[in-house]
């Protein structure tokens, strides 16, 4: 029976990829104005269904909360639409005297959709793909099949009503790894946009196709002694509770120097942070990861109060974030890793140098290339850390979850965050339509055209003239 399912999934993937190829060949002839009209239509249609899709996602996956998933859906539609409005992606992008640059779609895109952002990712990826003249086929996570397919249906219908060819946006209906693998390897597919767990990202890069994958987030948040501690803790609380911590750019640890420890604890407790004792941290730590080292899906996107209940200890009503004291990073230290829920590690170091070293250690273990947050008003220390920390997004005085995706910063608004070479990714960008095009360059010879000049001897000219006159005479 399982074999039949796999065969059906593979067949569906091949058929959708072929239809997407036919659609993309037509999209390739569309003007920028036509593509922009499709993107605007998708954004409006998706925004209207933002709340309904959020409810579906929470109900089906059990991750996050409806209010913040609604906000994610609005972000992925209206905010992304504003960001790409006026952006040139196809046709002549730049025209200089001796060089033209022409935007060319990459073709059919295979897009992997994570269970943590199963609807907003569909809208965002579809909009940046179609903006660049590409078609796209989605592979949903089995845990989020219904809501992802519904999101893809809304996007596809809106795109087609705005003039996109049928098949420009499609989604697999059979949740099987065989289908996902077939899609990534299908002949028409030219690029893979992989957002998901490490295994899925690795599969994308191993497919033999160009891929843009993202690594794990495990960003530390350094609160420097020059920071406004109350504001810093408010930023971290807002970030870490947003959709119950399911955004990969959210903080995973707080790092401070020893003199600031008590002030951070006091302010944190005032704002709803619960600093667990050793026993409580041990109880929760056993729940965070499965024996094979992978994150326990039962804790993903749950509230702090629910997590404490699952771990078997009481916390005050209104607790927002659970915090565990930690000093080391590594596979046996669960709090030093990415936790897609409102749980943080708390590192207390003896000096600024030790903070820098610990931040590097944490990121080297997990999260290299992704995100780092810093709260400070001393620009010199910001410059120092920014020159050393191996991340693609170095965020200052902002909630990391929201700043990383471009909601509270000037970064491109994106739900696929490249980690660069240090993080095993092909891009360090917040992925935009400009990452989904090729650039054809028309280049002229830049050297000045000239005819070689021969030096003339005046005496020789005079002699030759005399000889010619003698002959004529």
C-alpha positions in Angstrom: 0.0 0.0 0.0 2.9 2.3 0.9 4.5 1.5 -2.4 1.3 2.5 -4.3 1.3 5.8 -2.4 4.9 6.5 -3.3 4.3 5.7 -6.9 1.3 8.0 -7.0 3.2 10.8 -5.3 6.1 10.5 -7.8 3.7 10.5 -10.7 1.9 13.6 -9.4 5.2 15.4 -8.9 6.3 14.7 -12.5 2.9 15.9 -13.9 2.8 19.1 -11.9 6.4 19.9 -12.8 5.6 19.4 -16.5 2.5 21.6 -16.3 4.5 24.3 -14.4 7.1 24.2 -17.2 4.4 24.9 -19.8 3.1 27.7 -17.7 6.5 29.2 -17.2 7.2 29.2 -20.9 4.2 31.5 -21.2 5.2 33.6 -18.1 8.6 34.2 -19.7 6.9 36.4 -22.3 5.0 38.5 -19.8 6.0 42.1 -19.3 6.9 43.5 -15.9 3.6 45.2 -15.7 1.7 41.9 -16.2 3.8 40.1 -13.6 3.3 43.0 -11.1 -0.5 42.7 -11.6 -0.4 39.0 -10.7 1.6 39.7 -7.6 -0.8 42.4 -6.4 -3.8 40.2 -7.0 -2.2 37.4 -4.9 -1.4 39.8 -2.1 -5.0 41.1 -1.9 -6.6 37.7 -2.1 -4.3 36.2 0.5 -4.7 39.0 3.0 -8.4 38.6 2.9 -8.0 35.0 4.0 -5.2 35.6 6.5 -7.2 34.9 9.7 -8.9 31.8 8.3 -5.6 30.3 7.1 -4.1 31.1 10.5 -6.8 29.2 12.3 -6.4 26.2 9.9 -2.6 26.2 10.5 -2.9 26.2 14.3 -5.6 23.7 14.3 -3.8 21.3 12.0 -0.2 21.6 13.4 -0.7 22.6 17.0 2.1 25.2 16.5 1.9 28.8 17.5 -1.2 31.0 17.9 -3.8 32.4 15.6 -3.1 36.0 16.2 0.5 35.9 15.3 0.0 33.5 12.4 -2.5 36.0 11.0 0.1 38.7 11.3 2.6 36.4 9.5 0.1 36.0 6.7 -0.4 39.7 6.4 3.3 40.2 6.5 3.8 37.6 3.7 1.2 39.3 1.5 0.8 43.0 2.0 4.3 43.7 3.4 6.1 41.7 0.7 3.9 43.3 -2.0 5.0 46.7 -0.9 8.7 45.7 -0.9 8.6 44.4 -4.5 6.5 47.2 -5.9 8.5 49.0 -8.5 11.3 46.4 -8.4 12.6 45.5 -11.9 13.1 41.8 -12.4 12.6 41.1 -16.1 13.7 42.8 -19.3 16.3 45.6 -19.3 17.4 46.1 -15.7 20.3 48.4 -16.5 21.5 50.1 -19.7 24.8 51.7 -20.0 26.9 52.7 -23.0 28.8 49.5 -23.3 26.8 47.1 -21.1 23.2 46.1 -20.8 21.8 43.8 -18.1 18.6 41.8 -18.8 16.6 39.9 -16.1 15.7 36.4 -17.1 13.5 34.0 -15.1 15.2 30.8 -13.8 12.2 28.7 -14.7 10.3 26.2 -12.6 10.9 26.4 -8.8 10.3 23.6 -6.4 9.4 25.0 -3.0 9.6 23.1 0.3 7.1 24.4 2.9 7.8 24.0 6.7 5.1 23.1 9.2 6.0 26.1 11.4 5.0 28.6 8.7 2.8 26.5 6.4 0.6 29.2 4.9 2.6 32.4 5.0 5.5 30.7 3.3 3.3 29.7 0.4 2.2 33.3 -0.3 5.7 34.8 0.2 7.4 32.2 -2.1 4.7 32.4 -4.8 4.9 36.2 -4.9 8.7 36.4 -5.2 8.7 33.6 -7.8 6.0 35.1 -10.0 7.4 38.6 -9.7 10.5 37.2 -11.4 8.5 35.3 -14.1 8.9 31.9 -12.6 6.3 29.2 -11.9 6.3 27.3 -8.6 5.3 23.9 -7.2 5.0 23.4 -3.5 5.8 20.4 -1.4 3.9 20.6 1.9 4.9 19.2 5.2 2.7 16.1 6.1 1.8 17.7 9.4 0.4 20.8 7.5 -1.0 19.3 4.3 -4.5 20.8 4.4 -3.6 24.4 5.4 -0.7 24.5 2.9 -2.9 23.2 0.1 -5.6 25.7 0.9 -3.1 28.5 0.9 -1.7 27.3 -2.5 -5.3 27.1 -3.9 -6.0 30.7 -2.9 -2.8 31.9 -4.5 -3.3 29.9 -7.7 -6.8 31.1 -8.2 -5.9 34.7 -7.6 -2.9 34.4 -10.0 -5.0 32.8 -12.8 -7.7 35.5 -12.4 -5.0 38.1 -12.9 -3.8 36.4 -16.1 -1.3 33.8 -15.0 -1.3 30.6 -17.0 -2.9 27.6 -15.3 -0.2 25.6 -13.6 1.9 28.6 -12.6 1.2 27.8 -8.9 0.6 24.2 -7.8 0.9 22.0 -4.7 1.5 18.3 -4.2 -1.5 16.5 -2.6 0.2 13.3 -1.5 2.3 13.8 1.6 5.2 11.5 0.9 8.9 11.9 0.8 9.0 10.1 -2.5 6.9 12.8 -4.1 9.1 15.6 -2.6 12.2 13.9 -3.9 10.7 13.4 -7.3 9.7 17.0 -7.5 13.2 18.2 -6.6 14.8 16.0 -9.2 12.2 16.5 -11.9 13.7 17.6 -15.3 11.7 20.9 -15.6 12.7 22.1 -12.1 15.5 24.6 -12.3 15.8 25.8 -8.7 14.8 24.5 -5.2 13.7 26.9 -2.4 14.1 24.7 0.7 12.8 25.9 4.0 12.5 23.2 6.6 14.6 20.9 8.8 18.2 20.0 8.3 17.4 16.8 6.6 15.1 18.4 4.0 17.7 21.2 3.3 20.4 18.6 2.9 18.2 16.6 0.5 17.6 19.8 -1.6 21.4 20.4 -1.9 21.9 16.7 -2.7 19.3 16.7 -5.5 21.8 17.8 -8.2 19.8 21.0 -8.8 20.7 24.6 -7.8 19.1 25.2 -4.4 18.7 28.0 -1.9 18.4 26.4 1.6 18.5 27.8 5.0 20.2 26.4 8.1 19.1 26.3 11.7 18.8 29.5 13.7 20.4 29.6 17.1 21.0 33.3 17.6 22.4 34.6 20.9 21.2 38.0 22.2 24.0 40.0 23.9 22.8 42.6 26.3 25.8 45.0 26.7 26.2 47.2 29.8 25.4 50.3 27.6 22.0 48.9 26.7 18.6 50.0 28.1 17.9 46.8 29.9 14.2 47.2 30.2 13.9 47.9 26.4 16.2 45.0 25.6 14.1 42.5 27.7 10.9 43.9 26.1 12.4 43.3 22.6 13.3 39.7 23.6 9.9 39.0 25.1 8.1 40.3 22.1 10.3 38.2 19.7 10.4 35.0 21.7 6.6 34.9 22.2 5.8 35.8 18.6 3.9 32.8 17.3 5.3 31.0 20.4 8.9 31.1 19.2 8.5 29.4 15.8 10.4 32.0 13.8 14.0 30.7 13.2 15.5 34.2 13.7 14.2 34.4 17.3 16.7 34.6 20.1 17.8 31.3 21.6 19.9 32.6 24.4 20.7 35.7 26.4 24.4 36.5 27.1 25.5 39.1 29.7 28.5 40.1 31.7 28.5 39.3 35.4 27.8 42.8 36.7 24.5 42.9 34.7 23.2 39.6 35.7 21.0 40.7 38.6 19.6 43.7 36.7 18.6 41.4 33.8 17.0 38.9 36.2 15.0 41.5 38.0 13.8 43.2 34.9 13.1 39.9 33.2 11.0 38.7 36.1 9.0 42.0 36.0 8.3 41.4 32.3 7.2 37.7 32.6 10.4 35.8 32.3 10.6 32.8 34.6 14.1 31.8 35.6 14.0 28.0 36.3 15.9 26.4 39.0 18.2 23.4 38.3 15.5 20.8 38.9 12.9 22.5 36.7 15.5 23.1 33.9 16.4 19.5 34.0 12.7 18.4 33.8 12.1 20.6 30.8 15.4 19.8 29.2 14.4 16.2 28.9 11.4 17.2 26.8 13.1 19.5 24.4 14.9 16.9 22.2 14.3 13.3 21.3 16.9 10.5 22.0 18.2 10.8 18.4 19.0 14.5 19.0 16.2 16.0 16.9 13.8 18.6 18.3 10.7 17.2 19.9 7.7 18.3 17.8 5.5 18.2 20.9 7.2 21.3 22.4 7.3 23.3 19.2 5.2 26.4 19.2 3.7 25.8 22.7 3.3 28.6 25.2 5.6 28.9 28.2 2.8 28.0 30.6 2.0 24.9 28.6 5.6 23.8 28.4 6.0 24.1 32.2 2.8 22.1 32.6 4.2 19.4 30.3 7.4 19.3 32.3 5.6 19.1 35.6 6.3 22.2 37.5 4.1 25.3 38.2 4.9 28.9 37.0 3.1 32.2 37.7 0.1 33.0 35.5 1.2 35.2 32.7 4.7 33.7 32.3 5.9 34.5 28.8 9.4 32.9 28.6 11.2 30.1 30.4 14.9 30.7 31.1 17.6 28.1 32.1 21.0 29.0 33.4 23.7 27.6 31.0 27.4 28.0 30.5 28.4 25.4 27.8 27.3 24.7 24.2 27.2 21.3 22.6 25.0 18.3 21.7 24.6 17.3 25.4 23.4 20.8 26.3 19.8 21.2 25.0 19.5 24.8 26.1 22.4 25.8 23.9 20.5 24.7 20.7 17.6 26.0 18.6 14.4 25.7 20.5 11.3 26.6 18.5 9.3 27.7 21.6 9.6 30.4 24.2 12.6 28.9 26.0 16.0 30.6 26.4 19.4 29.8 27.7 21.1 32.3 30.1 24.9 32.7 29.8 26.7 34.9 32.3 30.3 35.7 31.4 33.2 37.4 33.2 34.1 39.9 30.4 33.2 41.3 27.0 35.9 39.1 25.5 34.3 36.0 27.1 30.9 37.1 25.7 32.4 37.2 22.2 34.1 33.9 22.6 30.9 32.3 24.0 28.7 33.7 21.2 31.1 32.2 18.6 31.1 28.9 20.5 27.2 28.8 20.5 27.0 29.6 16.8 29.7 27.2 15.8 27.8 24.4 17.5 24.5 25.4 15.7 23.3 28.5 13.8 26.4 29.7 12.0 25.5 32.2 9.3 22.0 32.9 10.6 21.2 35.6 13.1 22.8 37.5 16.1 21.1 40.1 18.2 22.8 42.8 20.2 21.4 45.4 22.6 23.8 48.4 23.1 24.2 52.1 22.6 28.0 51.9 22.4 28.7 51.9 18.7 32.3 50.8 19.1 31.3 47.5 20.7 28.7 47.0 18.0 31.4 47.5 15.3 33.7 45.1 17.1 31.1 42.3 17.4 29.8 42.9 13.9 33.3 42.4 12.4 33.6 39.0 14.2 30.3 37.2 14.6 29.7 34.7 11.7 26.1 35.6 10.8 24.2 37.1 7.9 21.9 39.2 10.0 23.4 41.2 12.9 20.5 42.9 14.6 20.8 45.9 16.9 18.2 46.9 19.5 15.3 45.1 17.8 13.3 41.9 18.4 15.3 39.3 16.5 12.3 37.3 15.2 10.8 40.4 13.7 14.0 42.2 12.8 15.5 39.1 11.1 12.5 38.7 8.7 12.5 42.4 7.9 9.4 43.4 9.9 11.1 45.9 12.2 14.3 46.5 10.1 15.3 47.7 6.6 16.0 44.1 5.6 14.0 42.6 2.7 10.8 41.1 4.2 11.3 37.4 3.8 10.5 34.0 5.3 13.5 32.3 3.8 16.7 33.6 5.4 20.0 32.5 3.7 22.9 31.6 6.0 25.8 32.1 3.6 28.7 29.7 3.0 29.5 29.5 6.7 26.0 28.2 7.4 26.0 25.8 4.4 23.7 28.0 2.3 24.2 29.3 -1.3 23.0 32.8 -0.3 23.3 35.1 2.7 20.3 37.2 1.7 16.8 37.5 2.9 15.6 35.8 -0.3 13.9 38.2 -2.7 12.8 38.1 -6.4 16.3 39.2 -7.4 17.6 35.8 -6.1 15.3 34.0 -8.5 16.5 35.5 -11.8 19.5 35.1 -13.9 21.1 38.2 -15.5 22.0 38.1 -19.1 24.7 40.7 -19.9 25.1 42.3 -23.3 28.6 43.7 -23.6 30.3 45.7 -26.4 34.1 45.9 -27.1 35.2 48.6 -24.6 38.5 49.3 -26.4 38.7 52.4 -28.7 38.6 51.4 -32.3 41.7 52.6 -34.1 43.8 52.0 -37.2 47.5 51.3 -36.7 49.6 54.3 -37.7 52.9 53.9 -39.7 55.7 56.4 -39.0 56.8 58.3 -42.2 60.4 59.3 -43.0 60.3 62.8 -44.8 63.6 62.2 -46.6 62.3 58.9 -48.0 59.2 60.7 -49.2 61.3 63.3 -51.0 63.6 60.7 -52.6 60.6 58.7 -53.9 59.0 61.8 -55.3 62.2 62.7 -57.3 62.4 59.2 -58.7 58.7 59.3 -59.8 59.3 62.7 -61.5 62.4 61.4 -63.3 60.4 58.5 -64.7 57.6 60.7 -65.8 60.1 63.2 -67.3 
